[in-house]
Amino acid sequence: MNCTEQLHKVKEASRALCSLNSEGINKVLQALASSLKINIAKILEANQKDLAKMSTDDPKYDRLLLNEERIYAITTDIENTIQLPTPLGRILSEKTLDNGLLIKKVSVALGTVGVIYEARPNVTLDVFTLCFKSGNACILKGGSDAENSNKALVAIIKETLKQEQQNPDIIQLLPSAREAATELMNAVGFVDVLIPRGSQNLINSVRQNSKVPVIETGAGIVHTYFDKDGDIEKGKEIVCNAKTRRVSVCNALDCLLIHKSRLSDLPTIVSKLSKQKVEIYADEEAYSSIKGHYPIHLLKKADSSSFGTEFLSLRMSIKTVNDFQAALDHIYKYSSKHSEAIISENNQTITSFYSAVDAAAVYSNTSTAFTDGAQFGLGAEIGISTQKLHARGPMALEELTSYKWLIAGNGQIRA
């Protein structure tokens, strides 16, 4: 089946989704969660074929990796999504006009959602789960790095749909070749919205070339600012978690900003990072403060490329700032508007940070690792939007809906 045939099939199959009720949708998702657990060995075998083609030093390796723990975490996300109320059919507003017309604004599915993504096989399951729960069909174009993993997962999804007497064409996996991405970006009339997930280059390419409306899920260039009133013990734990919990994800810390009055505390703040072998690129003042307290082979002097970089690895930069405004200025210059954090015990400073920082998720005294749909209580996520139209931050069920107007009359005509 070629791409054009797949586009026709998913578009036609999407029509049947409007007749599915919430109970039927949840039944399918529960069956999928069970099927994934049964087929763990098959999934891991396919994933190993993909991993064998990639260097373990590649930042994408960790994103590509599936193991039993991660598969069970995905099934937990599916089960959590089942427990969430349906986003469909919600009355968003309702009013009766002077002429007697009853007007309702009601949530509906987007229709068919396309996703272009790289070496992230978990996205395959996240996208299907959220799309199906919200009444959407989905058409996926994964990267060649995860080809075997994606094929195995989509085969399990399709088999589950067949067993539950649902049309398996509501999900389609396009070939991993780049030509398929071009077809998807030009699929006007077949795809209602296109969501890219991956590197900044991928996102830029889709935004610049797609004729289908795009929701941009941006790269994460993430900062944490340690304020003059920051708590050193909180800071030490937060910085370590934000940087090392999982380095290949977009909410991982890239740059620590530190107020110059707290440079003497910097060796303590970064002390846990050395155990994780984090390579630090520090400006002159920070370098002088850390030198002698941090393994010298892991300590480098920063240059211009050290800032505004999404490392996706065990590397991070440190920038000394003279005051709060300088921290804001640095974030303004380099932020990708994904996730930004402040560590401070001064409530007024925190309030000012919340107000001044333009990002999808703004934190105080906690790790940016929480920018995640499941952590936000959304079940899972289809991506983290860094734009401002339609959706921002972790996108889940509600963000996969639009609305339509229902108007009930009793013979009224317009003069």
PEDATA-V594737 format. One record per residue. N is the residue number from 1. OMEGA is omega in whole degrees, 0 to 359 (999 if undefined). NEAR is the number of other ideal C-beta (glycine too) atoms within 12 Angstrom. Layout:
[[N/OMEGA/NEAR] [N/OMEGA/NEAR]]
This chain:
[[1/180/15] [2/185/15] [3/181/31] [4/179/21] [5/179/18] [6/178/34] [7/178/32] [8/183/23] [9/182/28] [10/178/40] [11/180/31] [12/181/20] [13/183/32] [14/182/35] [15/184/20] [16/185/23] [17/182/36] [18/180/21] [19/180/15] [20/176/32] [21/184/15] [22/180/24] [23/179/13] [24/178/24] [25/181/38] [26/179/27] [27/178/23] [28/182/38] [29/177/41] [30/177/27] [31/179/29] [32/179/40] [33/179/34] [34/181/22] [35/178/31] [36/179/40] [37/180/23] [38/187/18] [39/182/27] [40/182/26] [41/180/17] [42/180/24] [43/182/39] [44/177/25] [45/178/18] [46/181/29] [47/179/38] [48/177/21] [49/178/24] [50/181/35] [51/182/27] [52/182/17] [53/186/21] [54/177/27] [55/178/13] [56/177/15] [57/180/12] [58/179/20] [59/181/30] [60/184/31] [61/182/26] [62/178/28] [63/181/36] [64/188/40] [65/168/31] [66/172/40] [67/184/21] [68/181/18] [69/181/13] [70/178/26] [71/177/34] [72/177/20] [73/178/25] [74/179/39] [75/176/34] [76/177/22] [77/178/39] [78/180/40] [79/176/26] [80/178/30] [81/178/42] [82/184/31] [83/181/21] [84/177/29] [85/177/19] [86/177/30] [87/186/33] [88/175/32] [89/178/23] [90/176/23] [91/184/18] [92/174/21] [93/182/15] [94/179/17] [95/175/18] [96/181/16] [97/179/15] [98/180/8] [99/176/16] [100/179/15] [101/175/20] [102/183/19] [103/177/23] [104/174/22] [105/191/20] [106/181/22] [107/179/27] [108/178/27] [109/175/40] [110/179/38] [111/177/35] [112/183/43] [113/175/49] [114/179/50] [115/173/49] [116/185/47] [117/186/44] [118/189/44] [119/183/37] [120/183/43] [121/178/45] [122/179/44] [123/179/43] [124/182/49] [125/178/47] [126/183/45] [127/181/51] [128/183/48] [129/183/46] [130/179/45] [131/182/49] [132/179/50] [133/182/44] [134/174/46] [135/181/36] [136/166/43] [137/180/44] [138/176/50] [139/191/49] [140/173/48] [141/179/47] [142/180/45] [143/180/38] [144/180/26] [145/184/31] [146/188/40] [147/182/31] [148/179/33] [149/182/46] [150/179/42] [151/181/28] [152/182/34] [153/179/42] [154/177/38] [155/178/24] [156/178/38] [157/181/41] [158/179/29] [159/177/23] [160/179/33] [161/178/33] [162/180/20] [163/180/19] [164/178/26] [165/175/14] [166/183/29] [167/182/25] [168/181/28] [169/178/30] [170/170/41] [171/177/43] [172/175/47] [173/179/42] [174/175/41] [175/184/26] [176/180/27] [177/183/17] [178/180/20] [179/179/16] [180/177/30] [181/178/34] [182/178/22] [183/181/32] [184/179/44] [185/180/35] [186/187/22] [187/178/34] [188/182/19] [189/178/14] [190/182/33] [191/184/42] [192/178/32] [193/181/43] [194/182/44] [195/175/49] [196/175/45] [197/180/45] [198/184/38] [199/178/29] [200/179/26] [201/178/15] [202/182/35] [203/179/35] [204/181/18] [205/180/23] [206/181/39] [207/185/25] [208/189/14] [209/185/21] [210/171/30] [211/176/20] [212/178/34] [213/186/26] [214/166/35] [215/188/38] [216/173/37] [217/192/46] [218/174/39] [219/181/36] [220/169/45] [221/197/35] [222/178/49] [223/166/49] [224/181/51] [225/175/51] [226/187/45] [227/177/40] [228/179/29] [229/180/26] [230/177/37] [231/188/25] [232/181/26] [233/175/18] [234/183/29] [235/181/41] [236/182/29] [237/183/26] [238/181/36] [239/180/47] [240/181/31] [241/182/28] [242/181/44] [243/195/45] [244/183/31] [245/175/27] [246/193/29] [247/188/34] [248/183/32] [249/189/37] [250/178/43] [251/181/45] [252/182/44] [253/177/52] [254/185/45] [255/174/46] [256/173/53] [257/181/53] [258/177/46] [259/187/36] [260/180/27] [261/181/20] [262/180/34] [263/180/32] [264/179/20] [265/185/31] [266/178/39] [267/178/30] [268/183/28] [269/183/44] [270/187/45] [271/182/24] [272/182/24] [273/182/38] [274/179/26] [275/178/16] [276/178/27] [277/178/20] [278/178/37] [279/185/29] [280/174/44] [281/189/33] [282/173/39] [283/188/32] [284/183/18] [285/179/25] [286/179/39] [287/180/29] [288/181/21] [289/185/29] [290/186/37] [291/182/22] [292/179/12] [293/183/25] [294/182/31] [295/188/21] [296/180/15] [297/178/11] [298/184/23] [299/181/32] [300/173/25] [301/182/22] [302/168/28] [303/185/16] [304/181/14] [305/182/15] [306/183/28] [307/185/29] [308/181/25] [309/172/29] [310/190/37] [311/180/31] [312/182/33] [313/180/29] [314/177/28] [315/175/33] [316/180/43] [317/175/40] [318/180/48] [319/176/41] [320/178/33] [321/184/33] [322/182/21] [323/182/21] [324/181/32] [325/178/19] [326/176/21] [327/178/40] [328/181/30] [329/179/20] [330/179/33] [331/179/37] [332/183/20] [333/191/20] [334/186/30] [335/171/37] [336/177/37] [337/180/31] [338/182/43] [339/179/45] [340/186/41] [341/173/46] [342/172/46] [343/183/43] [344/175/35] [345/180/20] [346/184/21] [347/179/15] [348/178/16] [349/179/29] [350/179/26] [351/179/16] [352/178/22] [353/178/34] [354/185/22] [355/189/15] [356/186/22] [357/181/34] [358/179/23] [359/180/37] [360/179/36] [361/181/37] [362/189/34] [363/166/35] [364/174/34] [365/174/32] [366/186/27] [367/176/33] [368/178/43] [369/181/31] [370/177/30] [371/188/43] [372/183/35] [373/180/37] [374/180/29] [375/178/28] [376/180/26] [377/183/19] [378/180/35] [379/177/39] [380/177/45] [381/176/43] [382/180/49] [383/177/47] [384/184/45] [385/176/37] [386/176/37] [387/187/28] [388/179/15] [389/178/13] [390/185/22] [391/177/32] [392/182/27] [393/180/37] [394/180/35] [395/179/41] [396/189/35] [397/184/40] [398/182/33] [399/177/38] [400/176/48] [401/168/33] [402/176/28] [403/171/22] [404/181/21] [405/175/19] [406/184/20] [407/181/20] [408/180/17] [409/180/15] [410/178/11] [411/181/9] [412/172/16] [413/184/9] [414/180/9] [415/999/4]]
